[in-house]
Amino acid sequence: MDRKQVNTRSHNISSARATVVLLALLMLGTSGCEFLGLDGSGGQQAQNAQQAQNPGANQAAQQQAATASEKEEEEEYERPEYPDQVRRNPFLPDLEIFQPKEQLADGDVRPLEPLEKYGLGQLQLVAIISEVAVPKAMFLDPEGFGHVVKEGDRIGQNGGTIADIRDNEVEVREITDEEETQTRLTTLELANDELEVRQEEGLSDEEREALRRLLQTDEGRKAVQESFDRRAPGAAASERQQNTRRGGLPPRR
């Protein structure tokens, strides 16, 4: 009886030990899976715990990422360079609006503008309208007709264009070679006895506007021409002598 009781007790103890070992293995396996993140949440928990333990490293990593992004943006952006001739005065109108660039098809011939039929020596500068957004000047051709021009208009027989209109003179840029690479500037001055419209001459705004509108019409140009022709005979004779000294400028008819 004693031996049977001892065997039974030993068997019970062995079963209890086996049960304890099995439970320990199960607990160890569960905790290991959580630690390795096999259950889907342990890895994130470990990462969060690591970030909580070292917040400075997390901020440094974010700053480095932001700095790297800014450097990439700075390297990608290149400031364009604008040549001086492209820059324009924002307070002056764009001349291309008033005179668009010509678009000619291949083989087409551009028709001549009225003042391209005459040389500069045949034209006479008789009026200037300055101190306005778009300055204008008036030339008389050999036939006595007036022509109002602005900057960019064509003039003369050498591919000339109006380069600048100032208070008492007009600057013309002409082409001097067939390749159109060489140019020269010619300044045509307004004679002292001719008409010059300036703010300091005492004209009111209404008079200036009326004169500006007058020179924009054919009738107005003829009226200005007639006003010159009605001047004193002595002044007209003096002007003819002056034209002769200028190199054969024709007198008015």
Protein Blocks (a to p, Z undefined) as FASTA:
>chain_A
ZZmmmmmmmmmmmmmmmmmmmmmmmmmmmmmmmmnopnopmmmmmmmmmmmmmmmlmmmm
mmmmmmmmmmmmmmmpccddddfklpccfkbccfklmmccddddehiacdddfklmpcfk
lpccfbdcehifbdcdddddfkopacdddehiaedjeopacfbdcfkbccddddfbfnop
accdddddddfklccddfklopafklmmmmmmmmmpmklmmmmmmmmmmmcfklmmmmmm
mmmmnnopacdZZ
